[in-house]
Amino acid sequence: MSLPPNLPWVRFWAHRNNIYAEADGFLISGTGRLYDRLPGYPTPTAELPDVAVLGLLGKSGMGKTYEIRKWIDEHQLRGAAKPELIDLATIDNSPTLIQKIDDVIDSVSSENRVTLVLDSLDECRIEVSAAADLIAQTIGERSDANEHLRLIVCCRDTQWPTTFENRLREIWPQSDEVQIWSLCALTIEDVNSACVALSIDPEAFAQRIQERNLEPFACRPKTLGYLLSSFQERGTLPESRWDVYEKGLGILCEEPREREERGHGGELSSGQRIYPSIA
């Protein structure tokens, strides 16, 4: 189940080196205000720093792709030049990747600063470290344009290549020009607003989540949708916590539907991704 569109959520990102407050896996509401005077406090997407390179990381199902594409649309609505997006999950060979990056860099000039967004590095159909090496090499060879290029790379946190980050710091050696941020979990208020949009009692839903220790799924948009759908159909959640965990993990392992429709899905089923020994 997809979540209702246009939920009034403001998602926050935390600088990788900063500690922020969570409760049962949920971001504590108002964290941004709480840490307002500290560098790297959880920051709304729209207020992420305007530096040369942003590595935007997050756990599976946390909503990285949705959030960055929402940011692109809002950026354009404000009258700014639309960032150039390359969905790396659709790239299956090196020449195509190099050509797409070169095409964007060709448009860069002293009068035209360009933001290049590379989404889903962890889902690239080229091996992740190889794709990262190609990206760094291609951009590094175009040093004439780097002063006017802003790079945003989205990736699952466990797949982020350290060597790639080091290479980016060599290309942009100035202090703080390469920053790594992680997408925070939802707040309880986010979950409540989704409940209200679906005419679900937020208190009853929260009680069932707590009883079954399902906070790890309720704090992520992708699996929250499944939990809300189950609750809406039954008026409660399944009694077997194992069944919920198995279904939730399967959802986190599913290919995004739009990529399957374009023929860019992987060969393994979600079950085989959970249980690799049967693949």
N, C-alpha and C positions, 0 to 999 in steps of 0.2 A: 504493500500500500504506500502510495506517495502521500506526503504531508500536504495539507491545504496550501494553496499558493498565497503569496503575499502575507505571510505571518509577520507580525511586528517584531521580529527578532533583530537585535543588534549583536553580531558575533564579535568576539574579542580574540586578539592574538597576543601572545606573551613572548618577549625576547627570550631566546633559548637559555641565556645565562641567569635569568631571574626566576625566583620562586614566587608563586602566587597562590592565593587561597582557594581551596576546594573543600567541599563537604560531601562525602559519599560519592565522589566522582564528579559532582556538579560544580561548576564555577560559582563562587559566592557572588550573589547579586551586588552590584555596586563596586566591584573590585577596582574598576578603573578610577572611580572617585577616591577609593581608599588609598590607592598608591599614586595619586595624581602628582605628587612631588618627586617621585622616584623615577629614574631613567629605566625604560624597559617595562613599565607597568602594563598590564593588559590593556590593549589599545583597540578601538573599533577599526574595522577594515578600512573605512574611509580616511582614517587618520594615521595609517602606516607611514613610516618615514620615507621621504623622497630621496632615496640614496641610489647609487649606481646599480646595486644588486640586492634583491630581496630573495632569500630562500624561504618559501612558505611551506612549512611541513605540518603533518598531522596524522593522526591514526586513521585506520580504515573506517569508512562510514562517517567520518566527522564532518564532511561537507565542504572540503577544500575546493573542489571543482565548482560546485554551485556558488560558493562565496566569491571566488575570483571572477566568475563570469557575470555575476550580479554587479561586482565592482566595475567591470569593463562597461556594462550597459549604463550604469549611473555616471561613470566618467564621461561618456559620450553625451548623455543628457545635460550635463553641466556645460556643454559647449566646447569641451576640450577635445583634442585629437584622439580618436579611438585607438587604444592600444592594439598592436598586432598580435593575434593569437595563433599559436601552433599547438594543436592537440597531438602530443607525442604518442598517444595510444594508437594513432592511426598511421604511424610511420613504421615501415617494415624494411627499409633499406637505407644504407648510408648516403648514396647520391641524392636521394629525395630530401633527407634531413639537411644536408649541406646546402642544397639549392634553396630550400625554403628560408633558411637563416640568411643566406647571402642576399636573397631578394629583399628581405626586410632591411638589412644593413645598407643596401644600395640606396635606400630612400633617406638615409640619415645625412644630415648636413648641419652646418653651423646655424642655419635658419630653421631647421626642422629636427627637433629632438624627438626621438621615437622610443616608445616603450614596447619591448618585445616580451610577451608572456608565453612561457613554455609550460604547458599544463601536462600533468601526469607523467613525469619522468619515470616513475616506478612502473608504469604500464606500457612503456615503449616496447614495440615488438622487436627492436634490436636489444641485445643484452644491455642492461642498465649502465654498467660501467663503461662499455664501449660507446654507448650513445652519449654519455657524459663527456668522455674524452673527445668525441667528435665536436660536440658543442663548444667546449673550451678551446679546441684547436681552431675551429672556424672563426670564432669571435676574436681569439688572440691574434690571428693573422690579419685582422682588419683593425689594427690599432688606431688608424687614422680616424675611425668613426666612434671609438669607444667613449670619447668625451661627451658625445651627444646621444649615447645609447643608454637606456635604462633597461635592465634585465630582471624579470621576475620568473622564478622557477618554482613550480609546485610539485611536491613529491611526498610520498608516504615517509614518515620519519625513520622507520627501520630500513628503508632502502636508499637513504640519502648517502651518496658517496663522499667520504671525507677527502679523497684525492681531488675530486671535482671542486669542492669548496676551496681547497688550497690553491688550485690552479686559478680560480676566479680572483683570489686575493693577490696573486701575482700579476694578473691583468689590471686590477684596480687596487694598487698598493696603499692608497690613501687610507688613513685611519677611519674606521666606521663606515666605509663605503660599501662593504659587503656585510650584510646583516642577516641573521637567521632567526625567524619567528615561527612559533607553533600555534596552531589553531586550538583555542581553549574549548573545553566541553560546554554544553548548554547549561544555562542556569535553570533552577526550579521554576522561575517565572516564565522562561521560554516554554517549558513543558506545560505549564498551566495554560498559557495562551493557546497552545495547540489543542488542548483538551476543550477549551471554551469554543474554539472554531468548529469542533466536531460535536458539540453539545454533549460532552462527557464531563461528569463530575470530577473536577481536579483532585479533590480530597480523597474520593474513593479510589481513583486511579493511583494516586501516590501511595495510599495504604497498601494496595496489592503489590506495587513495585517493592516496597520495603519488606513486606512479608516474605517475598520470594527472592530477595536480594538481587534484583534485576537492574540495579542502578548502572552497571557497566553498559547495558544496552539502552536504557532510557536516556542517558546523557549524550547519545549520538543520534543525529537526525535520521540516518538510514534505518536503524533498528527501532528507534522510537516509533516510526511509522507502522512497523509491524505490530508492536505492542498495542498501539492505539487501535489498530484495526481489529486485533483479537478481542480487546476489551469492548469495542463497539458492537461486535457480533455476539458476544457471550454475556456481556454485562460483568465479566470478570476475566482473569487470565487463566491459562491452562494450569491445572493442579500440579502437573509434573514439571519441576524446574528443569530437568534434563531435556524435556521436549522443547522448552522455550530456548534453552541454551543452544541446542542443536539447530533449531530453526534460525535463531539469531546469528550464529556463526555462519550458517549457509548464506544468509542475506549479505553478510559482510564479504563473502567470497564470490558473490555473483558478479558477472560482467554487467556494467551499465547497459541498460536496454538500448540506448541510442547507438552504442558501439556495436552491439550484436546486430542491429538492423542494418548498419553500414557494412557488415561482414568483417568487422575488426575484432570480434570476440576471440578468446582463447579456445583451445581444444578440450580443456578439462571441464567437467561439470563442477558445480559448487561443492557437491559431496566429495569429489576427488580432491578438491583443494583443501577440504577439512581433513580428509584421511588420505594423505599422499601415498600411503603404502598400497592402496588399491588402484592407483593410477597406472 
